[in-house]
């Protein structure tokens, strides 16, 4: 059913265009993953396909994990192809930072009522030292969450339509302004945007209910980096190890495979409140960075930045292999905004060397979210394979992967093998997906553009690096 709806949706988008004599498209659901929309001529409702998972990777010793809902990766590729045909990819519409600065500087001369401006700033203590710049990524942008919506010349439905915004498109965000009150949405808030049209910068307005403001939480990212650095310097660090339950499946929590905090038993360790196996406990997941505070015959007393308290973990669940003695490299993934910042300690100062879009795991029945927390960069894998759910054969691979939490990796765009004469053929590395940086669509992993995952793969140092996931 989902596959059929995806084909219907893609076909409709190929045929559809923005209408110039009607109100903005109407989103009928508050759940972006199950949106039902009406186009501007109030046509029949069609369900927009939600974010769909594609991959759960394997480690580098030959194990292969399931590829849940792998057929939905083809949807990402169809959306990418369509975006390229419509010229709405980031390279088509995003205005460079210098151009946006000029647009924001001109706000004071506008007659409109400015409710809020958007300006994500890098902390003064952080050196801007960008080493990866393949894409022009705005620090503040608007993610379109409805299909084929009008961009108006002024914040009013009576104003001229000057363009059309598409589902999952990202455009530069300048300000939130007060405009015409739209009763059906109960709002008079509009977003002022800027985008490239024919190589020139053009301003426009989109009703606030049809899109979501996004930005880079540089301050919050940096606070997490400093917190991790301080913890690593003050204590002996280690990390939880139970990938694929190889150390041993943790005990059930009151007969359940999930503790009261929602942490799963799978690929976790028991963290006891007292140093005995009969005590109450909670789960702590594979890859979690911990500080060791004391040692008994059977336990290490630990604490973690993932949650409060001190706990006792059976010794077999703790690894000191290439433990972090000096933290110099950190990738911070922002689950809320679907982006990430990359920090490196150079000559005693933290440098921001990259900021880019990212896609995290979806919290749904057959997929897992990317868990919040502080994790060890455990290993690098040049590529990992995944299975087809139906045939149980290897379906493809994801390149340039860094494992940090159970089966969760930061990796590039997954590649499906092509069958020719009964043989699997590698079609080659795929760089780009239009859906990267939109909404959670993967299965626990953090998906990057392939060139950025290659940049991270070459740059990361096991034993000096951490991955932090924030909200």
N, C-alpha and C positions, 0 to 999 in steps of 0.2 A: 504493500500500500504506500509506504513512504517513498519507495523508488518511483512508483507511478506518479505520485504528487510532485516529485522533483522534476520529472519530465514535463508535466503540465505547467509547472511554474516557469521553467526555462523557456518553453514554447511561448507562453504568454508574454514574457519579457522581450523576446525577439520581435513580437508583433506590436508591443505596446509603445506608447510615447506619452509625453506629458500633454495634458489638455490645457488650453489657454482660457477657457470661459467657464470654469467651475471652481469649486472650493478645493482646498488641499485634500490629498488622499487621507482616508480615515483608518486609523489603527483601532481595531475593536477589542483588542486584548492587551492587558498590561504585561503579559508574559511574552517577552521578545522571542522566546524559543518556540512558541506556538501561536504567533501572530496570525490573525485573519484580517485581511485588509480589503478595502474597496478602492478602486481607482477613481479618478476625479469625475468620471461620468456615472458613478454609482452602479457599476456593473455587478454581476454575481460575485459572491465571495469565493475566494480561493485560499487554501491554506498554504502559507509560506513554509517551505521545509526548514526545519530547525538545524542547529549545529550538530554534525554527525561525526562520531569517533572513527578513527582510522587505524590506530596503531598502538600496540604494546610491544616493546622491543625485547631483545634477548641479550644476554651477556656474551662475552667474546670467547666462550669455550665451546660454542657450537649449539647451545640450547636455543630453541625457537619458541616464542610465545604466540598466543593467539592474536589474530588481527580482527577485533570485534567490529562488526559493521563495516567491513572493508569496502563494500560496494559503494559506500557513501563518499569515499575519497573521489570517486568519479564526479560526484556533484560539485566538489570544490574545483575540480578542473574545468567543468562546464561553466561554472560561474566566472572562473578566471578567463576563459576563452571569450565569453560574452563581454566581460569588462574591457578586455583588450580591443574587441571589435567596436565597442561604443566609446572608446577613448576616455575611460573614467578610472584608469589605474592611477596610483600615486604619481607616477612620472608624468601623467597627462594633466592632472589638475592641481597638484600641490604647488604653492608659491614658496619660494625660498625664504629663509629667515630674514634676510635684509629687506625683501619686499613686504613682508608682513609687519616688520617694525615700522616701516613708513606708513602703512595703513593704520596701525594703532596710534601712531603719533598724530594722525589727522583726525582722530575721534573728537578732539575738543572743539573742532569747528563745525561739527555736525549739529543739525537742529533736533535730531531724535533724542529720546530720553534713554540714557544709558543706565541699565540696572546693574550690570556687572561686567567687568573686563576679565580677560583670561591671560595670565602671564606666568607660566611655570618657569621658575628661576633656579639655576644651579647655585647651591650655597657658596658663600664667598671663600670658605676654606677649601673648596674643591677646584682644582685646576682643569679648565676645559682643554683637553688634549685629544681630540677626536682622531682615532686611528682607523676607523671604518666609516666610510661615507658614501657607500654605493647608492643609497637612497636619500632623497631629501625628505626628512621626517620632521614635521612641525612639532614644537613642544606642546602646542594646544591645537586640538582638532575636533571636528564634529563627525561622529559616525552615524550614517544614515540607516535607520531601522524600519523603513517602509519602502514600498516599491514605487518607482516612477513618481516622485513628488516634485511639485513645482518650486522653483527658486524665483522669488518675486523681486521686483525692482525696489519696492518699499515694503514695510511690514504690514501688509494689508492684502486681503483677497481680491480687492478691486484693482490692485496694482498690476502692472504689466508682468507677464511671465517672461523671464529672460533666460531660463535654462531649466534643466531637469536633473534631479539627483536620483541616484539608483541605490537599491538595497546593498548594504555593506560598503558603499563608497565612503571615503574619508576626504574631508575638505578642511581648509584652514579656518579656525574659529577666532573671531575677533572680539565679539561682545554679545551679551544678552541685552536686548532692548525691549522697550514697551511699545506695542503696536496695537492693531485692531483686536478687540476682544472677540474671540470665537466661542460662541455659547456651547456648542457641542463638545468642545474640549475644556471649557471652563477656564480659559487662559487668555491673557493678552501678551504673553511672552514669546518673543521671536529671537532667533539667533542670527546675528550678522556674520556673514562668512566672506571669504575671498577665495577665488579660484582662477586658474589660468583658462582663458578661452581664446583659442587662436594665438597663443603665445603672449597674450596680454592679460593683466590682472583685472578682474571684474568683481565688484561687490554684489551681494544679494542677500536675501532674507528667507529663512525657513522657519515654519511654525515649530515651537519648542517640543511639542508632543511627538514629533515625527523623527527625532534624532536624539543622540546622547552626547553630551560634551565629554571629551577625554583629554587627558594631559599626562605629563610625566611628573610623578611625585618625587622629585629629586631630593627634597628635604627629608622626606620619610625614608627614602632609599638610603641616604647617607647616614641617618641616625641608626638604621639597622646595621650598616657596615661598621660604624664606630662601636656599637654595642658588641658585635661579634669580635672585633679586634681587641677590645678591652678584656673580654672573657677569655680569649685564647692566650693573651699575654699573662693573665693572672693565675692561670690554672693549667694542669696537665690535661690536654684534650684527648678525646677518643671519639668513636662513633659507634652507633648501634649497627650490628651486622646480623642479618638474617634473610638475605636475599633468597627468594624461592623456598624459604623455611629450611635452608640447608643446615643451620645450626640446630634447629628443632622447633616444631610447631609450638607456639606459646599456649599455655593452658587456657581453657575456656573462662570467660568472665561471667560468673554466676550463671553458667550454662549457655552463655551467648558468645557469638563470634565478634561482638562489638561491645566496647566498654561504654560507660555512661557519658563519655565525652564524644562518642561517635567514631573513635579510632578502631580500625579493624584488627582482628587477631592475625590475619595473613601477613607474613613478612614483618612481624613485629616481635618485640621482646616484652616480657612482663616487668613492670617497674613497681616493686613492692614498697609499701609504706614503712615496713619493718624488715629487718634482715632475717626473715624466715619464709619458707615456701608456703606456709599456711596463712600468711598475712594477706590483707587486702592489697589489691594492685590495680594498675591501669596499664594500657598498652603504650608503647613508644616505638615508633616505626624505624625500619631499616634506613640507615644513612644519617639519622639524626645526630648532630654534634652534641657532645656532652662534656662536662668538666668532671674529672674524677676527684673526689674529696677525701675518700678513705677506702680501706680495703679490709675485708674479713677473709676467712678461709674460702667462702663460697660466693661472696658478693663484692661488687664495687658500689660504693656509695657515690651517687652522681647527682648533678643538676643539669638542666638544659634550658636554653633560652626559649624553647618552644612553649613551655608552660611553667607555672610557679611550683615551688616545692623541692624537696630533696628525697631521693628514692634509692632503693637497693636493687641492682640488676644482677642476675646470675652472671658469673664471669664469662661464660661461653658466648654471651651475646654482645660482648664489647670487643672492639678491635682497636689496636694501637698501630696498625700497619700504616706507615707514612702519615702518622698523626700530625696535625698542624701545630708546629712550634712557632711559626711566624706567618701570620695571615697577610698576604700581599695582593691577592686577586679575588674579587668577589663579583658574581653575577646576581643582580637583584631582579626578580621577576615580580611584576605587579599584576596580580590576578584580577583586580577590579578594573583596571584600565587596559588590560591585555597588551602590556608592553614591558620592556626591561631596560635596565641601565647596567653598564659594565664599568667597574672601578678597579684601578690599579694603584698600589702604593709605589711612588717613584720619588727617590731622594727625600723621603720622609713626609711627602704630601700625597694625599689621595687625588688621583686624576680620574676624570670621567672620560673614558676612551671610546665609548660607544653608547648610543641609545637608539632603540629600534622597536618595532612592533613584535608581538609574540602571541601565540595562541596556546592556551592552557587546557587542562582536562575538564570535561563536562561532568557534572554531578547528575547522573541519571541511572536508570535501572541496569543497563548493560555496560556502563562506563564508570570511570572513577575520576574525581577531581584531582587537580594538582594540590597537594596538601600545603597549608601554610607552615612556615617554620624555617629553621636554620639547619642546613645540611652540608655534609662533606661532599666535595667533588671526588667521587670514589674511583672512577675509571673512565678512560677514553676508549671508544670503539669506532673504528673508521666507518663501519657500516654494520647494521644488524638486520636480520631477516624477519619477516612475519608471515603467518599462515593465512591461507584462505579459509574462512569459516566453514564453507561447504565441502571443498575437496580435501581440506587438511594438508594441502601441499603448500610449499613456499610460494607466496604470491608476489613478494617484492622485498624491498629493503628501505631503510632510512639512513641517510649518510651523516657522518661527522657528529657522533653522539657522545654526550657526557652524562654518565649515570650518577644520580645523586640521591634517589629515594626509592627503594624497592625496584620496581620496573619502570620508574620514571627517568627519562632522559631529556636533556636539551638536544634537539637534532634538527636536521634540515628537512626539506620537502620529501615525503615518501615517494618512492618510485615503484610502480607496478611493472613486473616483467611482462613482456609481450610473447605470446605463443606463436611460433613459426615452425611449421612442419613437425609439430609435436615437441619442440624444444623451447625452453625458456630463453628469451633473448633480452638482454639489458638494453633498454632504449636510451640509457645515459642519464646523467645527473639532471634533475629538474630544479631550477632556481627559484621560481616564484609561484605563490598562490595568492589570489586576490583576497581570500578569507583570512589570511594571517593578520592578527591584530584586531579582529572583529568581536566575536563572542567565543566562549569555550567550545571547542569542536573535537579535541583529541581525547585519547584514552590515557589520562594521567600525565602524559608527556608534555613538554614545552616545545612547540613547533616554531622554528625560525625560518627565514629565507636561507637557502642553502649556503650562499656565500658568507652569511654571517655566522652560521653554525661552523663553517670551515675556519673562519677567523677565530672563533672561540676554541675550536679543537686544537689549532696550532698554538694558541696563546696560553691556555690553561695549564697549570702545573699541579699535578696531584701531590698533595702534602703541603701546599701553600694556598689552596683555593677553596672557597665555599660558594654554595648556592643558597640564596635566601629568597623565600617566597612571602610577599606581603599582600595585604588587601588594600 
